Amino acid sequence: MIILDDPDDERYAAFRLNERGLASRADKRDDAGAGLFLAEGDLVVERALDAGCVPVAGLVDRNRPPSIAERLDCPVYAAGEQVRQAVTRLGMPQRIVALFERPARPSARDLLTQSKRVVVLEGIDNPANVGAIVRNAVGLGWDALVLDHTSADPLSRRALRAAMGTIFALPHARTTALAGDVAAAVDTEFLALTPDPQAAVIADVRRSGPVGLLVGSERDGLSNTMLERGTPVRIPMADGVDSLNAAAATAIACYALRR
């Protein structure tokens, strides 16, 4: 470890970058892997390492460095809480944060045509919701995640925190042609979540073969184009309530369709 008590030291420059600085819009659309992501906390760092992600630099608590830091094959800087707080801009800095290269990922069309149970997101722009959806999908045994280009990045700091690093156990892809990629998965039965009272109750749906769950934004729901790509299904709600948070609705739907 390298003791580094000056928060303005140039070696901390990458840790001070915001999301756009770590990965540009073009980086996030690059299936080959481009840009960086920041993992916060020993569990997220451990899961990133276990998944084969390549570390670039680490920052740890100089007084209580976590044991996972020994696995980082890269420069590891150590500092007190105030320095780490200034560098990371976190009110309560984790004992370890680490920068990693963004890994390569499969194409959306490959995931949609090869997965037995895939969650498909359109317009989910809240990274905390995306992270929670990732954790739901992994915990309930789903195979993959596909997002349109307007949805939040699963490797963003907030999404990774909400998912507790489980994204590394869930193959995911991003696409600028979601409707076309879904249409190409002709062997998959897609179910479109909607508050429409005329839609089938999701618990009553019986299906065989691969299934895809289409989930839209909390404000507008799925676009008409995406609704046409699947069979509308709903979660019954109490009187006066039309829908749930996108992450909560996805959890219920993933559980209802798990078999």
Order of alpha helices (4+ residues) and beta strands (2+ residues): beta-alpha-alpha-beta-alpha-beta-beta-alpha-beta-alpha-beta-alpha-beta-alpha-beta-alpha-beta-beta-beta-alpha-beta-alpha
